[in-house]
Amino acid sequence: MAIDATQPYDDDNIFAKILRGEIPNKTVYEDEHVLAFYDINPQAPQHILVIPKGKYVSWDDFSARASESDIAGFVRGVGHVAREAGMVEPGYRLLANIGQDGHQEVPHLHVHIFAGKPLGPMLAKG
């Protein structure tokens, strides 16, 4: 079920629980700004989620409230994960679902990295 990205941060969301170590994950990369882990329901041969460690509901929330170091750390973390996973040369897709129309399912900012096969064009259907 898609969430309303304008609502306050929910400390009980699944990614908050993963960050607190309450739910296990298959960590790919972690530093002071991000945690990256394999998606439990992969949509491509390689499907990694990257989340900031701060309490941000959406891209809008993050871009408005995050510190410069958190923003830089998140962007650099996403790039680091893609490079280390060997995704740069063959190519990959980044996706961030935001809000109800974007079908965001977890109220914690996250970026999906898809790779491992030709992904085809993005087609928006009205």
N, C-alpha and C positions, 0 to 999 in steps of 0.2 A: 504494500500500500504506500503510495507516494505521500510525502510529508510536506507540511507548510514550512518553507525555509525562513519565514519571517518570525517564527516562534523562538522563544529562548532556548538555549542549549539544554539538552536533556542528559544529565549525568548517568542515566541508566541505559543509554543507547549501547549497542553491541560494540562499537569501536571504543567507547570510553571504558567498557569492561575489558576489552583486549589490552588497552594501554595500561590499565591497572593490574594486569596479569590474572584476572579472574576467568578469562576464557583463553585457551591456548590458540596459537596460530603457528604457521610455518613462516618464520621471519626470513626475509630476503636481505634486509638492510635496516639498520637503526642507527640514529645519531641523536644529538640533542634536540633536533627540530622535527624529525620524521620517524615514522615506523612504516616499513614496506613489508608486505606479506602476500602469499599466494591466496587468490580468491577461492573460497570453498565450493563455488559453483562456476568453474571456468567457462568462459564463452569463446575462448581461443586456446590453441596449444600452450601459449604463454599468456597468463592473465594475472597481473600483479596489482594490488591496491597500494596506494601511497597515501598516508594520512598525516596531517600535522599533529604534533603532540598537544597543541593548545586547543582550547574549547571554542571551536568555530563551527557554526551550523552549515554554512554554505560559502561559495566563492565570494558572494557579496559581503557577507559578514567578515570573512577573512581579509578581503582587500580593504575594508573600512577600518578594522580594529587591530589587525596584527602589526607587530613591530616590523621595522625594516629588516631586522635580522631574521625574524621568523619567516617573512615573505621570501627573502633571498635563500634561506635554508631550505624551505619547502621546494622552491623551483630547482635549486641545485640538487636536492635529494632525488627528485623525479628524474632529472638528467643522469645522475649517478647510477640509479637503478637500471635505467635503459641501457646505458653504456656497459655496465658490468654484466648484464644479461645477454649481451651480444645482439641487441635489437637495432642498433643504429644503422648498420650497413644494409640489412634487408628491409628495414622500415618497421614502424610501429604506429599505433593509434593511441592518443590520449583522449579520455572522455571523463567529463565531470557532469553528472546529472544534478541539476539545481531546481528545487521546488517541485510543485505538483505537476506542472506541464512538462517539466524535464524528467519526471518519474524518479526523483530522488527518494530512496527507500530508507536511508539511515541519516539521522539528523546530525551528522558530523562530516565536515568537508572531506572528500576523498576523490582521488583521481585513479581511474582504471588505466592500466597500460596493457594493451592487447598486441600480441605479436605471434610469430611462429607459422604464419601462412598468409597468402594474399587475402586481404580483408575486404577488398572490393570498395566501390564508391559509397559514400554516405548519401542516402536518399531520404529526403524528408517527404512524408506523405501527409497530406492535409486532412 
